[in-house]
Amino acid sequence: MPLSPNPERPNSAAGLCASCLYARAIESAKGSSFLLCQRSTTDPSYPKYPRLPVLSCPGHEPGSKPYP
């Protein structure tokens, strides 16, 4: 699923990840965009790259500046 052209600001197609404090946009060398769940670094129950859109997540925390 394509994300927005700006990897720092994923679009709403990501579901809850679009506004989550722990989501980080990653762009591959080939130009593909992915969302990394930073909770996965400390809790293995969270997938590193969740399937989008994420509609339910017990670890979701809105960021201070939600993505559009």
C-alpha positions in Angstrom: 0.0 0.0 0.0 1.7 3.3 -1.0 2.2 5.9 1.6 2.4 9.6 1.0 5.4 11.0 -1.0 6.9 12.5 2.1 8.2 9.6 4.3 8.1 11.8 7.4 4.3 12.2 7.1 2.4 9.0 6.3 -1.2 9.4 5.1 -4.3 8.1 6.7 -4.2 4.8 4.7 -2.0 3.7 7.6 -4.9 3.7 10.0 -3.9 4.2 13.6 -0.2 4.2 12.7 -0.6 7.6 10.9 -1.0 9.3 14.3 1.0 7.1 16.5 3.9 8.3 18.5 5.8 5.0 17.9 5.4 4.9 14.1 8.3 5.9 12.0 8.3 6.2 8.2 11.2 4.3 6.5 12.1 4.7 2.8 14.0 2.0 1.0 16.8 2.6 -1.4 14.4 1.7 -4.2 11.9 4.4 -3.1 9.3 2.2 -1.3 7.9 3.5 1.9 7.1 1.4 5.1 6.0 2.2 8.6 8.2 0.9 11.4 6.6 0.3 14.7 9.2 1.4 17.3 7.4 -0.6 20.0 8.7 -3.7 18.3 12.2 -3.0 19.6 11.2 -3.5 23.2 8.1 -5.7 22.9 8.2 -8.7 20.4 4.4 -8.9 20.4 4.3 -5.8 18.1 5.2 -6.5 14.5 8.2 -4.5 13.2 6.4 -3.6 10.0 2.6 -4.0 10.7 0.1 -4.7 7.9 -1.7 -1.5 7.0 -4.2 -0.2 7.7 -3.9 -0.8 11.4 -7.5 -0.5 12.8 -6.8 -1.7 16.4 -3.7 -1.6 18.5 -3.4 -1.8 22.3 -0.1 0.2 22.2 -1.3 3.1 20.1 -0.4 6.5 21.6 -1.3 9.6 19.6 1.8 11.7 18.8 2.1 15.3 19.8 1.8 16.3 16.1 -0.6 13.8 14.4 0.1 13.0 10.8 -2.6 14.2 8.3 
